[in-house]
Amino acid sequence: MNSKNKATKIILNLIPIVLMIALIPFVVNDYLLTGIYVVIIAISLFIRHEKGDFLFLILGFVIMMISEYFFISTGVERFVRNSLFGLMPLWLPFLWADVFVVIKRVIVILRR
């Protein structure tokens, strides 16, 4: 696979993440934003599902929720939107979960 093909595939995988991040200031209801994220993730996985995607999705969700909890409890981070456990936005672990999937996919693309 040539470099131009790789770059195109990487950009296509990043589009959902960029969209998710772009929505944050416009959708102030965390529950609605979480629902939108779930739909974006489902569509992304429906369009292209690779081996290991669900594992990385679950790992990203759990690992980053724990990590964010640690950062918040030590005072490193603070969120104004705290709909999950009164600490962080409900949508944040979903965003991180999808980021994990995209990172895995980018690594696979770069290895080819």
Secondary structure, 3 states (H helix, E strand, C coil): CCHHHHHHHHHHHHHHHHHHHHHCCCCCCHHHHHHHHHHHHHHHHHHCCCCCHHHHHHHHHHHHHHHHHHHHHCCCCCCCCCCECCCECCCHHHHHHHHHHHHHHHHHHHHC
